[in-house]
Amino acid sequence: MFKIFSIFADLVVYSWLGWEHGTRISESLHFFIEDTTKIFFLLATIIFVVAIVRSFFPPERTRKFLAGKNIYVAHLLSALLGVVTPFCSCSACPLFIGFIEAGIPLGVTFSFLIASPMVNEIALIMLFGLFGWEIAGIYFATGLLIAIIAGIVIGKLNMERYVADYVWEIRIEDTKIHEMDWPERINYARDYVKDILAKIWLYVLAGIAAGALVHGYVPQDFLLKYAGPSNPVAVPFAVLLGVPLYSNAAGIIPIVHALMDKGLPLGTTLAFMMAVTALSFPEMVILSQVLKKELIAAFVTIVTLTIIIVGYLFNFIM
């Protein structure tokens, strides 16, 4: 199915523009055109389907679903719900407050907050389209594992006192859940596609352009020297490189695609991707509105260490 995008890129670069095969600029442009058309097709299709799924899981229902569950079951369900209820900057504070108000333990809330950006459902399907079900499955499993482990550890540390004081004072009235009919769901999904694409298209194009430059111009020897299997600190290097960057999962995948094409190990590449999506500096700024610095530091430390361990593990077994 996805061969059509490569054929289209061949047509544009080599037939319409008449560029030669094998040059750096033609390879970069081919990568850009192929990934742009493929990714935006996947995005439009997947976001529509995800929006239909999300219409069944408003925040009120999510909170009610998690409240009162066995603690370990709650961590698993919380992480899984994070996949279908994407966490973004605009929803960070109200969702966090809503979960705490509903009586959901702090650690369970963090499993949700970590899984939401890390195991983005759009990225999951895009990875499936670009790399196949094995890598998509590894991404899904490791992301959930990190979210669950980090949430359990944060819960065990009893750090509720490091949540901003005003969060405990807020009480949100129980909101009646509006059940959509199917025409409303279709309209919601259509508007959601427009809204999401309007917000992320520039990040996606920037990610694809960066990936195209890596693909065409960055020497393979350079990447393998600093982040290849021969460098024992490649995984923490990739994580540290990812933290100051800001991108959603959809925007980072083209760069991941280019890095893997250059021969970077799977574990190192996954560690970089997860650091960008789950540990970016802007997300920490947002969380600072509801968390004190001690809890943010614990969150960053636990998630960083877990990502590094997973990166080394997959470099060892793959």
MIMAR-858540 format. One record per residue (C-alpha): x, y, z; residue number from 1. Coordinates in Angstrom, 3 decimals, decimal comma. Each point is the difference from the previous one (the first is absolute). Last residue first. Example, Ala and Ser with C-alpha at 12.3 -4.5 7.8 and 13.67 -1.06 7.14 Angstrom:
2
+----------+----------+----------+-----+
!        X !        Y !        Z ! seq !
+----------+----------+----------+-----+
!   13,670 !   -1,060 !    7,140 !   2 !
!   -1,370 !   -3,440 !    0,660 !   1 !
+----------+----------+----------+-----+
***
This chain:
318
+----------+----------+----------+-----+
!        X !        Y !        Z ! seq !
+----------+----------+----------+-----+
!   18,018 !   -6,661 !   19,099 ! 318 !
!    0,557 !   -1,360 !    3,534 ! 317 !
!    2,794 !    2,293 !    1,193 ! 316 !
!   -1,103 !    3,185 !   -1,752 ! 315 !
!   -3,478 !   -0,716 !    1,329 ! 314 !
!    1,217 !   -0,212 !    3,574 ! 313 !
!    2,256 !    3,061 !   -0,305 ! 312 !
!   -2,904 !    2,137 !   -1,170 ! 311 !
!   -2,348 !   -1,429 !    2,643 ! 310 !
!    2,502 !    0,869 !    2,737 ! 309 !
!    0,440 !    3,516 !   -1,399 ! 308 !
!   -3,771 !    0,528 !   -0,159 ! 307 !
!   -0,398 !   -1,164 !    3,604 ! 306 !
!    2,786 !    2,280 !    1,227 ! 305 !
!   -1,519 !    2,993 !   -1,758 ! 304 !
!   -3,533 !   -0,771 !    1,251 ! 303 !
!    1,158 !   -0,285 !    3,605 ! 302 !
!    2,201 !    3,112 !   -0,087 ! 301 !
!   -2,541 !    2,191 !   -1,807 ! 300 !
!   -2,838 !   -0,968 !    2,376 ! 299 !
!    2,174 !    0,419 !    3,095 ! 298 !
!    1,119 !    3,458 !   -1,178 ! 297 !
!   -3,607 !    0,974 !   -0,794 ! 296 !
!   -1,015 !   -1,184 !    3,476 ! 295 !
!    2,687 !    2,074 !    1,698 ! 294 !
!   -0,727 !    3,049 !   -2,188 ! 293 !
!   -3,611 !    0,235 !    1,142 ! 292 !
!   -2,725 !   -1,235 !   -2,320 ! 291 !
!   -3,136 !    1,691 !   -1,380 ! 290 !
!    1,299 !    2,916 !   -2,073 ! 289 !
!    3,417 !   -1,657 !   -0,221 ! 288 !
!   -1,652 !   -2,577 !   -2,253 ! 287 !
!   -0,134 !    2,533 !   -2,827 ! 286 !
!    3,667 !    0,940 !    0,390 ! 285 !
!    0,913 !   -3,693 !    0,066 ! 284 !
!   -1,902 !   -0,520 !   -3,271 ! 283 !
!    1,985 !    2,856 !   -1,555 ! 282 !
!    3,294 !   -1,688 !    1,043 ! 281 !
!   -0,734 !   -3,245 !   -1,831 ! 280 !
!   -0,005 !   -3,145 !    2,119 ! 279 !
!   -2,816 !   -2,160 !   -1,420 ! 278 !
!    0,024 !    0,669 !   -3,771 ! 277 !
!    3,646 !    0,902 !   -0,566 ! 276 !
!    1,322 !   -2,522 !    2,526 ! 275 !
!   -2,186 !   -2,757 !   -1,482 ! 274 !
!    1,364 !    0,594 !   -3,504 ! 273 !
!    3,636 !    0,055 !    1,132 ! 272 !
!   -0,429 !   -3,176 !    2,053 ! 271 !
!   -1,730 !   -1,687 !   -2,951 ! 270 !
!    2,951 !    0,864 !   -2,259 ! 269 !
!    2,561 !   -1,285 !    2,488 ! 268 !
!   -1,936 !   -3,238 !    0,481 ! 267 !
!   -0,466 !   -0,563 !   -3,745 ! 266 !
!    3,679 !    0,372 !   -0,821 ! 265 !
!    1,015 !    2,847 !   -2,326 ! 264 !
!    0,727 !   -1,233 !   -3,514 ! 263 !
!   -0,508 !    3,093 !   -2,120 ! 262 !
!   -3,484 !   -1,205 !   -1,017 ! 261 !
!   -0,784 !   -0,181 !    3,720 ! 260 !
!    0,890 !    3,667 !    0,377 ! 259 !
!   -2,079 !    0,985 !   -3,044 ! 258 !
!   -3,127 !   -1,753 !    1,289 ! 257 !
!    0,496 !    1,462 !    3,477 ! 256 !
!    0,189 !    3,455 !   -1,592 ! 255 !
!   -3,259 !   -0,714 !   -1,853 ! 254 !
!   -1,505 !   -1,218 !    3,311 ! 253 !
!    0,721 !    3,204 !    1,930 ! 252 !
!   -2,868 !    2,074 !   -1,393 ! 251 !
!   -2,688 !   -2,602 !    0,620 ! 250 !
!    1,243 !   -0,544 !    3,542 ! 249 !
!   -0,398 !    3,665 !    0,881 ! 248 !
!    3,063 !    2,151 !   -0,137 ! 247 !
!    2,141 !    2,048 !    2,319 ! 246 !
!    3,737 !   -0,527 !    0,355 ! 245 !
!    1,803 !    0,748 !    3,265 ! 244 !
!   -0,462 !   -3,609 !    1,234 ! 243 !
!    0,909 !   -1,866 !   -3,206 ! 242 !
!    3,762 !    0,540 !    0,029 ! 241 !
!    0,197 !   -1,109 !    3,629 ! 240 !
!   -1,872 !   -3,190 !   -0,909 ! 239 !
!    2,220 !   -0,695 !   -3,021 ! 238 !
!    3,166 !    0,484 !    2,092 ! 237 !
!   -1,483 !   -2,272 !    2,688 ! 236 !
!   -0,395 !   -2,704 !   -2,685 ! 235 !
!    3,345 !    0,527 !   -1,760 ! 234 !
!    2,043 !   -0,328 !    3,196 ! 233 !
!    1,696 !   -3,283 !   -0,963 ! 232 !
!    0,836 !    1,266 !   -3,513 ! 231 !
!    0,641 !   -2,960 !   -2,318 ! 230 !
!   -3,742 !   -0,539 !   -0,565 ! 229 !
!   -0,396 !    3,363 !   -1,711 ! 228 !
!   -0,892 !    3,355 !    1,547 ! 227 !
!    3,186 !    2,055 !   -0,207 ! 226 !
!    2,071 !   -1,913 !   -2,556 ! 225 !
!   -2,997 !   -1,555 !   -1,772 ! 224 !
!   -1,431 !    3,423 !   -0,676 ! 223 !
!    3,234 !    1,367 !   -1,444 ! 222 !
!    0,756 !   -3,153 !   -2,014 ! 221 !
!   -3,430 !    0,193 !   -1,675 ! 220 !
!    0,823 !    3,415 !   -1,347 ! 219 !
!   -2,754 !    2,584 !    0,514 ! 218 !
!   -1,060 !    1,329 !   -3,410 ! 217 !
!   -2,773 !   -2,017 !   -1,602 ! 216 !
!   -1,804 !   -1,834 !    2,790 ! 215 !
!    0,840 !    2,521 !    2,704 ! 214 !
!   -1,192 !    2,807 !   -2,257 ! 213 !
!   -3,162 !   -1,937 !   -0,857 ! 212 !
!   -0,663 !   -0,689 !    3,682 ! 211 !
!    0,306 !    3,679 !    0,782 ! 210 !
!   -2,414 !    0,778 !   -2,827 ! 209 !
!   -2,386 !   -2,692 !    1,220 ! 208 !
!    0,105 !    1,374 !    3,527 ! 207 !
!   -0,544 !    3,550 !   -1,203 ! 206 !
!   -2,907 !   -1,174 !   -2,163 ! 205 !
!   -1,517 !   -1,807 !    2,982 ! 204 !
!    0,520 !    2,959 !    2,312 ! 203 !
!   -1,655 !    2,312 !   -2,560 ! 202 !
!   -2,939 !   -2,344 !   -0,434 ! 201 !
!   -0,543 !   -0,350 !    3,758 ! 200 !
!   -2,616 !    2,555 !    1,032 ! 199 !
!   -2,016 !    0,252 !   -3,220 ! 198 !
!    0,177 !   -3,780 !   -0,366 ! 197 !
!   -1,469 !   -0,413 !    3,497 ! 196 !
!   -2,862 !    2,444 !   -0,556 ! 195 !
!   -0,946 !   -1,251 !   -3,464 ! 194 !
!    0,045 !   -3,633 !    1,107 ! 193 !
!   -1,997 !    0,902 !    3,134 ! 192 !
!   -2,603 !    1,794 !   -2,106 ! 191 !
!   -0,528 !   -3,138 !   -2,084 ! 190 !
!   -0,063 !   -2,214 !    3,099 ! 189 !
!   -2,540 !    2,227 !    1,753 ! 188 !
!   -2,190 !    0,096 !   -3,099 ! 187 !
!    0,125 !   -3,788 !   -0,256 ! 186 !
!   -0,708 !   -0,390 !    3,731 ! 185 !
!   -2,928 !    2,431 !   -0,206 ! 184 !
!   -1,479 !   -1,945 !   -2,926 ! 183 !
!    0,507 !   -3,180 !    2,060 ! 182 !
!   -1,834 !    1,150 !    3,124 ! 181 !
!    1,982 !    1,550 !    2,785 ! 180 !
!   -0,586 !   -0,819 !    3,662 ! 179 !
!    0,523 !    3,059 !    2,162 ! 178 !
!    1,532 !   -0,885 !    3,329 ! 177 !
!   -1,412 !    1,998 !    2,880 ! 176 !
!    2,711 !    1,929 !    1,747 ! 175 !
!    0,902 !   -0,670 !    3,623 ! 174 !
!    0,988 !    3,333 !    1,434 ! 173 !
!    3,712 !    0,643 !    0,201 ! 172 !
!    1,392 !    0,544 !    3,465 ! 171 !
!    3,194 !    1,991 !    0,281 ! 170 !
!    1,738 !    0,147 !    3,371 ! 169 !
!    2,325 !   -2,943 !   -0,622 ! 168 !
!    1,235 !    1,598 !   -3,223 ! 167 !
!    0,616 !    3,313 !    1,802 ! 166 !
!    2,792 !   -1,535 !    2,035 ! 165 !
!    2,155 !   -0,933 !   -2,998 ! 164 !
!    0,825 !   -3,717 !    0,112 ! 163 !
!    3,165 !   -0,591 !    2,001 ! 162 !
!   -1,877 !   -1,200 !    3,071 ! 161 !
!   -1,348 !   -2,901 !   -2,070 ! 160 !
!    3,514 !   -1,429 !   -0,220 ! 159 !
!   -0,678 !   -3,374 !    1,599 ! 158 !
!    3,115 !   -1,640 !   -1,537 ! 157 !
!   -1,957 !   -3,186 !   -0,758 ! 156 !
!   -2,310 !    1,883 !   -2,372 ! 155 !
!    2,952 !    1,453 !   -1,900 ! 154 !
!    1,433 !   -3,520 !   -0,341 ! 153 !
!   -3,325 !   -1,440 !   -1,206 ! 152 !
!   -0,460 !    2,802 !   -2,555 ! 151 !
!    3,539 !   -0,424 !   -1,316 ! 150 !
!   -0,507 !   -3,757 !   -0,372 ! 149 !
!   -3,382 !    0,366 !   -1,745 ! 148 !
!    1,057 !    2,780 !   -2,375 ! 147 !
!    3,289 !   -1,728 !   -0,865 ! 146 !
!   -1,779 !   -3,294 !   -0,679 ! 145 !
!   -2,648 !    1,700 !   -2,132 ! 144 !
!    2,686 !    1,648 !   -2,136 ! 143 !
!    1,938 !   -3,252 !   -0,242 ! 142 !
!   -3,031 !   -1,970 !   -1,200 ! 141 !
!   -1,212 !    2,565 !   -2,548 ! 140 !
!    3,436 !    0,704 !   -1,475 ! 139 !
!    0,776 !   -3,725 !   -0,198 ! 138 !
!   -3,358 !   -0,602 !   -1,716 ! 137 !
!    0,657 !    2,752 !   -2,548 ! 136 !
!    3,456 !   -1,473 !   -0,590 ! 135 !
!   -1,442 !   -3,469 !   -0,666 ! 134 !
!   -3,136 !    1,229 !   -1,822 ! 133 !
!    1,821 !    1,513 !   -2,950 ! 132 !
!    2,503 !    2,833 !   -0,465 ! 131 !
!   -1,717 !    2,891 !   -1,781 ! 130 !
!   -3,695 !   -0,925 !    0,191 ! 129 !
!    0,264 !   -1,537 !    3,459 ! 128 !
!    1,992 !    2,983 !    1,196 ! 127 !
!   -2,776 !    2,241 !   -1,310 ! 126 !
!   -2,568 !   -2,083 !    1,876 ! 125 !
!    1,866 !    0,413 !    3,274 ! 124 !
!    0,778 !    3,653 !   -0,642 ! 123 !
!   -3,706 !    0,765 !   -0,258 ! 122 !
!   -0,679 !   -2,001 !    3,146 ! 121 !
!    2,537 !    1,992 !    1,993 ! 120 !
!    1,797 !   -2,341 !    2,357 ! 119 !
!    2,381 !    2,576 !    1,513 ! 118 !
!   -2,296 !    3,033 !    0,077 ! 117 !
!   -2,910 !   -1,738 !    1,751 ! 116 !
!    1,971 !   -2,732 !    1,750 ! 115 !
!    1,780 !    2,383 !    2,372 ! 114 !
!   -3,119 !    1,911 !    1,067 ! 113 !
!   -2,041 !   -3,185 !    0,489 ! 112 !
!    2,666 !   -1,759 !    2,059 ! 111 !
!    0,366 !    3,295 !    1,889 ! 110 !
!   -3,655 !   -0,076 !    1,051 ! 109 !
!    0,463 !   -3,543 !    1,291 ! 108 !
!    2,931 !    1,212 !    2,123 ! 107 !
!   -2,048 !    2,882 !    1,432 ! 106 !
!   -2,872 !   -2,216 !    1,074 ! 105 !
!   -3,423 !    0,597 !   -1,634 ! 104 !
!   -2,353 !    1,718 !    2,445 ! 103 !
!   -2,081 !    1,738 !   -2,663 ! 102 !
!    1,519 !    3,334 !    0,989 ! 101 !
!    3,483 !   -1,349 !   -0,801 ! 100 !
!   -1,135 !   -1,121 !   -3,460 !  99 !
!   -1,772 !    3,284 !   -0,703 !  98 !
!    2,973 !    2,078 !    1,108 !  97 !
!    2,313 !   -1,927 !   -2,321 !  96 !
!   -2,502 !    0,220 !   -2,855 !  95 !
!   -0,490 !    3,739 !    0,543 !  94 !
!    3,774 !    0,643 !    0,131 !  93 !
!    1,154 !   -2,029 !   -2,984 !  92 !
!   -2,874 !    0,647 !   -2,430 !  91 !
!    1,444 !    2,927 !   -1,957 !  90 !
!    3,502 !   -1,443 !    0,048 !  89 !
!   -1,048 !   -3,280 !   -1,538 !  88 !
!   -0,801 !   -3,472 !    1,264 !  87 !
!   -1,629 !   -2,304 !   -2,541 !  86 !
!   -2,961 !   -2,012 !    1,302 !  85 !
!    0,229 !   -3,286 !   -1,907 !  84 !
!    3,543 !   -0,838 !    1,139 !  83 !
!   -0,441 !    1,531 !    3,447 !  82 !
!   -2,924 !   -2,356 !    0,547 !  81 !
!    2,444 !   -2,890 !   -0,270 !  80 !
!    2,304 !    1,599 !    2,579 !  79 !
!   -2,893 !    0,563 !    2,413 !  78 !
!   -1,299 !   -3,525 !   -0,540 !  77 !
!    3,407 !   -1,459 !    0,872 !  76 !
!    0,505 !    2,265 !    3,021 !  75 !
!   -3,586 !   -0,649 !    1,153 !  74 !
!    0,510 !   -3,753 !   -0,187 !  73 !
!    2,977 !    0,471 !    2,303 !  72 !
!   -1,975 !    2,146 !    2,471 !  71 !
!   -3,222 !   -2,034 !   -0,056 !  70 !
!   -2,674 !    2,286 !   -1,468 !  69 !
!   -1,981 !    2,592 !    1,991 !  68 !
!    0,219 !    2,874 !   -2,504 !  67 !
!    1,393 !   -0,885 !   -3,409 !  66 !
!   -3,290 !   -0,201 !   -1,909 !  65 !
!   -1,412 !    3,078 !    1,710 !  64 !
!    2,996 !    2,050 !   -1,084 !  63 !
!   -0,188 !   -1,217 !   -3,578 !  62 !
!   -3,756 !    0,601 !   -0,116 !  61 !
!    0,461 !    3,603 !    1,079 !  60 !
!    2,886 !    0,495 !   -2,434 !  59 !
!   -2,121 !   -1,073 !   -2,999 !  58 !
!    0,607 !   -3,566 !   -1,219 !  57 !
!   -2,556 !   -1,086 !   -2,665 !  56 !
!    0,794 !    2,972 !   -2,245 !  55 !
!    3,643 !   -1,004 !    0,304 !  54 !
!   -0,598 !   -3,066 !   -2,150 !  53 !
!   -1,579 !    2,094 !   -2,780 !  52 !
!    2,864 !    2,459 !    0,333 !  51 !
!    2,479 !   -2,851 !   -0,337 !  50 !
!   -1,558 !   -1,036 !   -3,316 !  49 !
!    0,189 !    3,559 !   -1,375 !  48 !
!    3,527 !    0,463 !    1,342 !  47 !
!    1,044 !   -3,215 !   -1,728 !  46 !
!   -1,194 !    0,908 !   -3,468 !  45 !
!    1,235 !    3,585 !   -0,019 !  44 !
!    3,297 !   -0,977 !    1,606 !  43 !
!    0,653 !   -2,961 !   -2,272 !  42 !
!   -0,507 !    2,100 !   -3,126 !  41 !
!    2,115 !    2,754 !    1,546 !  40 !
!    2,744 !   -2,502 !    0,760 !  39 !
!    0,104 !   -1,615 !   -3,429 !  38 !
!   -0,069 !    3,246 !   -1,992 !  37 !
!    2,656 !    1,638 !    2,145 !  36 !
!    2,118 !   -3,157 !    0,297 !  35 !
!    0,264 !   -0,528 !   -3,750 !  34 !
!    0,532 !    3,672 !   -0,808 !  33 !
!    2,676 !    0,549 !    2,652 !  32 !
!    1,872 !   -3,260 !   -0,669 !  31 !
!    0,062 !    0,755 !   -3,742 !  30 !
!    1,224 !    3,529 !    0,739 !  29 !
!    2,820 !   -1,328 !    2,164 !  28 !
!    1,006 !   -2,661 !   -2,536 !  27 !
!   -0,057 !    2,590 !   -2,800 !  26 !
!    2,117 !    2,425 !    2,052 !  25 !
!    2,549 !   -2,610 !    0,964 !  24 !
!    0,392 !   -1,397 !   -3,499 !  23 !
!   -0,864 !   -3,664 !   -0,620 !  22 !
!   -2,430 !    0,307 !   -2,920 !  21 !
!    0,265 !    3,063 !   -2,195 !  20 !
!   -2,607 !    2,748 !   -0,047 !  19 !
!   -2,469 !    0,272 !   -2,884 !  18 !
!   -2,469 !    2,203 !    1,882 !  17 !
!   -3,095 !   -1,750 !   -1,405 !  16 !
!    1,550 !   -3,451 !   -0,467 !  15 !
!    2,629 !   -0,472 !    2,714 !  14 !
!   -1,286 !    2,082 !    2,895 !  13 !
!   -3,771 !    0,128 !   -0,582 !  12 !
!   -0,502 !   -3,472 !   -1,473 !  11 !
!    2,326 !   -1,689 !    2,471 !  10 !
!   -1,856 !    1,730 !    2,855 !   9 !
!   -3,305 !   -1,318 !   -1,384 !   8 !
!    1,434 !   -3,511 !   -0,240 !   7 !
!    1,210 !    0,241 !    3,598 !   6 !
!   -3,478 !    1,092 !    1,098 !   5 !
!   -1,639 !   -2,824 !   -1,970 !   4 !
!    2,152 !   -2,573 !    1,784 !   3 !
!   -2,048 !    0,687 !    3,143 !   2 !
!   -2,704 !   -2,503 !   -1,005 !   1 !
+----------+----------+----------+-----+
***
